[in-house]
């Protein structure tokens, strides 16, 4: 699959403005982002690059900063080299070490996750993924039935399995992500993860003790009702992919109307992750 790199350049864009633009680009199919000194690079499957939709987005997002972009099509080999050169290990809460297959083993950490870098979210580098991993480390998953919704590489499901979860379902609408989960569960020896292609229709009528959903505000709002139907009494719901403040308030209000009680939150660079319990 060929990918295109779209380089966005701005001398005045603030960090929060960049984060908002990145979130909107994700809705257009862009799936990986790389910071630069005066902007960032966004990557998208060439077949999914819609210049007209991109122009419309930039017109609607126009603010008090200059912004230009340049498009370059990448060969598959160049993409893989770029991915590996920019993929570095991370450590979460001094307990969980996330690495690629080409990094050294670190057995001194209680939890180690091996992710084969591919063209998908969920390597742990983004603030939302890191906060969700932290929530998993802090809470009880022993013997639980867990849903990882919008699973990306399956990193959240993998740590939940390592924390003792019994049955896990990892769902994503992107076939690349589903294939990534198949490979990564083997790398991490967690065969009790089942991967599934789809969205909220793929989980209707199923029952879980814990739901992990790191997506974005609008999709979470759309899917919360299904989460409420699928989550058992006193079940845990962990959400991320949105900002602290207004986003959290809107999600909390919707969750409360569906029988959830807000418990706690984590905030990192204005990104937010929150825990709810089914009343």
Order of alpha helices (4+ residues) and beta strands (2+ residues): beta-alpha-beta-beta-alpha-beta-alpha-beta-beta-beta-alpha-beta-alpha-beta-alpha-beta-beta-alpha-beta-alpha-beta-beta
